Amino acid sequence: MNHLLESLERRIHGQNRNIRLLVTALIAGGHVLLEGVPGLGKTSLARQLAVLSGCGWRRIQFTPDLLPGDITGSVTYNMQEQSFSVVKGPIFTNVLLADEINRSGPKTQAALLEAMEERQVTIQGTTYPLPEPFFVAATQNPVEYDGTYPLPEAQLDRFLFKLVLDYPAEQAEIDILRNHRQAAGITEVQPEPVVTAEEIRELQGKVGDVVVEDALYAYAAALVRATRETDGVGLGASPRAGIALLRAASAWALLEGRNYMTPDDIKEMALPVLRHRLLLTPQAELEGMTGESIIRQTLASVPVPR
């Protein structure tokens, strides 16, 4: 995993924390939503992770005319053989890059719900399991931009993390410009994988072995419950959010080289796990409140176990 992190950081500049969180989600067996304005490298980050992880990967460009069957697959009739056959869609892969997911309508977005939650796809009444590991890295532009559709709450809840990519720091932006100029005219060579799909599956199996003390269960539950009791929040985090918080914190601990969880692991994961699971009231939004400000307020108000 350290080799994977180093390889990603050499290719994607200025996003070190988001890179670490992306790898954490892969270990945790969750999915990631990458949000940012065009041109920040969301697609490049997801594509580099897919290549370096040694997994099979496919990319789907979400557009307004994309249909659910274009993602999951369909049943076709072979006139010559006079028989029906299943044509599996691009979702049957290890790493699925769902590019600009919020440029398709709700019906097409919903085609991912079963796959993300149950790791299976139903085509014409028949269920087919997806390969393991199965990881969705979706990118989206902010919903205020033209031609975008906000993801429904049920869809957002399937993502373990929502990562927000911001503009890089000055030195990182200089490095991006220098590397792009040096690479101009040179045929791009795909990097060699630094891990394998089997190693990722093995590490995912160790997430459940991370030691969690009773006080940390209570701390995670208190954080989740506090989001429901905060003024300005119309819909707080669900018990599924608490499960996601503990699994993410376990994966973060593994990535840090530990087989036990600490309160700091939960605090580190609270923002990416919870920021997209809160629905604020219209009045709170008018007052300038955001999901991130609510989570920071919650972290400050809930006592940390000793």
N, C-alpha and C positions, 0 to 999 in steps of 0.2 A: 504493500500500500504506500510506503514511503517513496518507492521508485515511481509509482503511478502519480503521486502528488508532485514530485520533482519534474517529471516529464511534462505534466500539464502546465506547471508554472513556467517552464522554459518556453512554452508555445503560446500561452495566454498571459499577457502582462496586465498587472494592476488589479487582478481579481483573486488574490491568494485566499482570502477568507471564503469567498463563494466557491472556489475550487475545493477547499477542504470540506465544506458543507455538502457539496455535490457528491464527493466520494463517501462521506458519512451516510448519505441517503442510499447509495448503492449498497453499502455494507448492511444497512438496516432493512433492506428489501423494500424501500419505499419509492415514491415517485416525486419528481421535482418540477415545479413551475418556475421558469426563468422569465422575469419581467424587466423590460427596459426599453428605452427609445431605440429606433433603428440605428444600426452601426456600432453597437457596443460589443459585439462578438458573442451574442447568446448562442447562435447556431454553431459557430466555430467551437465554443466550449463544449457543447453537447456532442458534436461530431468527434472531437479529439478524445473525449472520454470513451466513446464507443470503440474507436480504433485501438486505443492503448489498452483497453480492458480485455482484449482478445475475444470479444463476443461478436456474434453476428448482429448486424444492425441494418435498419431500414429508415428511410426518411419519407415523411408524408408532408407535402405542402398543403396546408388547409386553405381552401378558397371557398367563396360563397356557393359555388356549384358542386362542391364535393358531396358525395352521397355516402351513407353509412356502409353500403356494400363495397365501396371503394377502399374501405379500411379493413373490414372484417372478412370479406370474401362473399362468394355467392355460389348458387347451384346452377350449372349450365347443362343444356341438353345436347348430346352429340348425335347429330343426324345420321352419321355414317354407322355408328355402333348402336344407335337407338337405345341409348342409356343416359342416365343423369350422372354427373360427376361434380365434385366439390372443388372449386378453385379458391384456395386459401389466399387471403389478402395479406398486405404487408405487415399487419399486426403480428403475424407469426414469426417473431424474431426475438433476440435477447434484449437488445436496446432499441427502442422506438423513439425516433426524433420527430415529435409532432410540432412542426414549424408553424408559427403564427396561428396557434390553435383557436384564438378568438376572432379569426376572420371567417369562420364557418358558423352556420346557424346552430341553434340548440339541438336539433335532431341529429346532426352529424356529430356534434360534441358528445352526445349521449352514447354513441357507439363504443366509446372507450370505457364506460362505467363498469360493465361486467368484467372486462379484461383487467382493469386496474385493481378491482376489489377481489375477484375470485380466481384470477389467473386462468381464465377460460373464455371461450367465445362460442356462442350458439348461432349456428347457421341453419335456417330452415328446420328448426326443432331438434337438431343434433348438436351436442356439445363436444367441443374439441379442446383439450388442454393446451396451454401455451408453453413454450420452452422455458426452462429455468437456467439462469435467473431471467426474470422479465422486469425491465426497468423502462419507465416512460420519462423522457426529458422533454417537456413541452415549453415552447417559447411563446411569449405574447407581448404585444405592444400595449402601452397604457390604454385603458378603455376610452379615454377622451379623444383618441385619434380616430380619424375618419375610417369607416368601413370595418369597425370592430364591434363584436357582440360580447357583453359581459358573461363570464362563465357562471352557471347556476351554482347555488350553494352545494348541492349534492356532488357536483363535479369537483369543486374546489376542495371538498372534504376528502377526496381520494388522494390528494397530493400530500405527501409527508411534509415537504418544505415548499414555501414560496420564497425564492431568492430574488432580490432586487439588485440589478446591475446599475451602477452609477458611472459617471464619467471618471476615467482613470486620473491618478495624480500626474503632475507635470512630467516627472522622470519616466513614469510608465508610458505616457503618451509619446515621449521622445523615442523610447525603445520600440514602440509599435511602428512609428514612422521609419526608423532606421532599418528595422528588420524587413518591412515591406519593400523598401527601396532596394535592399541587398538581394531580395528574393525575386525582383522583377526580371522576367525573361528566363527564369530557371524553372524547369519542369519540377513540379512538386512531387516529392517521393513520400508515400505513406509511411509513417513511423511504424516500427515493429512493436507489437504488443509487449507489455512489461509484466502482465499477469494473465491468467487463463480464466475461463468461465468456471472451471472446476474449483480453482482456488477461491474465487469469489463466493461460490456456493458453500464451500467449507467454512469460510469466514462468517457468512450469514448465519450458519448453524451455531456459531459460538456466541452470537449476540444474546441468546437466551441464557447463557451460562454466566453472564456478568452478575456479580453479587449486588443485590439491592436491599438495603436495610429497611425495616418497617417505617422509620422516620421519613425516608425518601418517598415511599408510597403516599404517606400523609401529606408531604410537601407538594408533590405533583397534583394531588387531588385538591389541595387548598388553592393552588394557583388557577386551576381550571374552574373551580367553583367561584372564585373571586371575579372572574371575567363576567359571570352571569349576574353578579350583584352590583356591578359598577354603573353609576348613572351615565346615561348616554348609549348604553349597549342594548340593542333590541333583541339580539340573539347571541348568546355567549357560546363558549366552547363546549362541545359535547363530551361524554365519556370516551368516545373514540379519539378525541384530541388528547386526552390523558394517556391513553394507550400509546398513541404516536409519540407523545413527549418522552415517555419512559424508554421506548424502543430506540428513539433517536439518541437519547442520552447514553444508552448502553453502547450503541455503535460509536459514539464520540469517545467514550472511555476506552474502547478497544483501539481506536485510531491513536489515542494518546499512550497506548502501551500498558493499559491497566485492565485487570479483570474484576474491578469493583467500581461502583458509581459513587460520585460525590455530589453535594448540592450544586457545586459550580457547573457540573455537566448539565443539570436540569436548567440552570439559569442561562447557559450558553445556547441551549436549544429552544428556549421559550419563544423568542422572537420569530425565527423561521418556521416553527411548528404552528404557532397560534395566529400570526398576523393576518392570514387569509380566512380564518374560521370565525371571525367576529363580524356581526352585522350591526352597524351603528344606526341610531335613530336619525331622521332628517335634521332634527334640531341640533344634535351633536355635530353632524357634518357641517352645518352652517356656522357653528362656533369654532370650526377648525380642528376638531378632534379627529384622530386617526386610530386605526387598529394598533399601530406601533406605539402611540402615546399611551393607549390604554394598557398595553402589556407592560410597558416600563413603569407605569403607575402601579400596576398589580405587583410587579417584582419588588417594588420599594415598600409596599404595604404588608406583604405576607412575610411573617418571620421565617428566617432561614434556620433549619435544624442544626444543632451543634453536635 
